[in-house]
Amino acid sequence: MPGEAREHLLARVVDRMAEQGVSALSLRRLAADVGTSHRMLIYHFGSKEGLLVEVVREIESRQRSALSTMEIDPAVQPADAIRGMWRRLADPALWPYERLFFELYGQAVQGYPGTTALLEGVVESWLDLNVELAARRGVPAEVARTHARLGLAVIRGLLLDLLATGDRAGTDAALEAFAAGYEAGLPGLPGPRNGADS
């Protein structure tokens, strides 16, 4: 089936990029590395940009799955899930994908051909997941959505900071201050002092 073939091909491309990085990517070399042809990559993904967008979307999907797994565990408090997700995303092994994400995100916002598909769900998919997870803890959807947007902005902003400056200690400290706000129950945030309905 074409859809299945595309998914298998995308998985091989993601694995190859994890091993060799994404710099100076040539579609012909990539095709050879994953056992297909340049023509088949174009057939399935339309262009180099289209392929890169799908790689980023796949990596984002994997990160959402990881967050979902952490949040499903009732022993994991929201602040600990924030910390765990940050540790995962701040791993240098993911930096090439994250640089690619920010590069393509900027191009997509500018309307660069082949990249605008990245904007579909680039925020909403994370908000929807967090609203669903928060509902299991009794947080009203409208409150959860606002907090999810804030959390996404903080983590993406700190990732961009980390990639630009390499200041792991500084970004870790900023993330900890944000997570601690949930634990302490800052006004408007769900925490032990305010409760889910505050």
N, C-alpha and C positions, 0 to 999 in steps of 0.2 A: 504494500500500500504506500502511496506517495507520502502521506503524513508520517507514517512510521519510518520510512527511509530518511525523511528529513530530520526527524528527532534523533535517530541513530547517528546520522552524519553530524548533527550539531553536538551531540555528546562527545564524539571523537575529536571535533575541533576544539571544544572546551578543554578536554584532557590534554591535547597537544599544546595548547597555549599555556596551560598550567605547568607543563614541563619546560617549554622553550621560551615563554614570554610572548608579548604581542608587538614588540618594536619591529619596525621595518618589515611588516608583514607583506608577503607576496602571496597572492591567491594561488598562483601556479605551484609555488613551493609548498604551501599549506595543503593543497589538493594532493600532491604527491605524498606528503607526510601522513595523511589520513586515508590513503588508498582509494582516492577518487580522481576525478578530472576537474580542471578549471571550469569546463562547460557545465558540469553537474552542480558545482557550487553556485554558479550564476543562475542555473535553472531553479534551484531551491531557494536562493536568498536574494536574487536580483542584482546584487552588486557587492563590492567589498564592504561598503558602508552598511548595507542591509545585513550582511553576515555579522559584522561587528556589533550591530544593534541587538541581534538575536543572542550573541554571546553574552552581552551585558545583561539582557533580560533573563537569561538562564541562570547566571550567577546570582542576580537579585532574587530569583525564585528560590534558589537553594538557601539563601540567607533568611528569607521569610519562613521557609520550612524549619530552619534551625531555631528561629525565634519561637515558632509555634510549639516545637518540642519542649523548649525550656519553660514556656508559659503553661503548658498543659500540666506539668508537675506541680501539684498543689503546695509542695514544700518550697517552691521557688517564688519569692515575693517579687513584685514588679520592679523594685529598685535593683534586686539581684539579677533579674532578667536584663535590665538595662546594662549593668556591669558586664554580664556574660556576653551580651551581643557586642558591646564595645571591644572586649578582649578578642572576640572572633574577628571583627571587622578591622581592628588595628593590627592584625597579624601581617607582617611584611610579605608573606606569601600571597596575600590578596592585593597588594599595592598595584601591581601592573593592571589588574582588572579595574581597580578603583580609579586609576589615572585615565584608563580608557573610558570609564563611565563619565567622569567629569568632562573629558574632551568631547565626547559625543553629546552629552547633555547640553553643553554650550552651543555646539553646532545645531542641535535640534531646535533650541530656543531661537536661533537665528534663521531657521527654516532651511538649513543646508540639505540639498537633495539626498535622499536615501537614509536620513537620520531621524526624520520627524516621527517615525513610528515609536521611537523610544519614549516620547511624551505620553503615549497611551498607557495610563495606569502607573506612571512613574512615581506619582504621589498617592493616588487613590488606592492602589493595590496594598500599600503599607497601611493606610488609614483603615481600610476595610478589615484587614487582618487584626489590627489592634483593637478595633471596636468589638469584633467578635470575641477576642480573648478577654477584653475587659468586661464584657457582658457576663462571662462566667464568674466574675468576681463581684457582680452586682453593680457595676458602674453604668450609669445611664449613657445611652449611645451618644447624645449630643456633648456630654462632658468628655467621654472617651475620645471622640473624634478631635476635639480641640487639643487634648493632651497628646494624642498620637501625632498630630501635625507638629506640635512643638518639639516632641521627642525626635521625630524624623529630621527636623531642621537642625536641632542641636547636634545629632550624630553626624549628619552629612557635613555640617559646617566644621565640626572638629576633625573629620576625616580630611577635608580639604586643607585645613590648617596643618594637620600632620604631614600630608603629602608635600605641602609647600615648604614647611620649616624643618621637618624631621624632629620636632620637639615632642617626643613621646611623654616625657615627664609632665610637661605643661598641659598637653591635651588630656592625659590621664587625670590630672588634678582637676581640670575643668569638668570632665565627665563625672568624676566623683562628687563634685559639688552639686551637679545637676541631679544625680541619683540620690544623694543624701537629702535633697529637697523632698523627694517622695517619701523617704523614710521618716523625716521629721514632720511631714504634713504641712508643707508650705501652703499659704492661702490659695485655694482654688485647685490644689493638687490632691489626688487621692492618696491618703497616708493614714497611719495609725491614729493621728490626732484628729484629723478632720473626718475620716471615714469616706466611703465611696460616694455619699450623696452630698458632700460639701460643695 
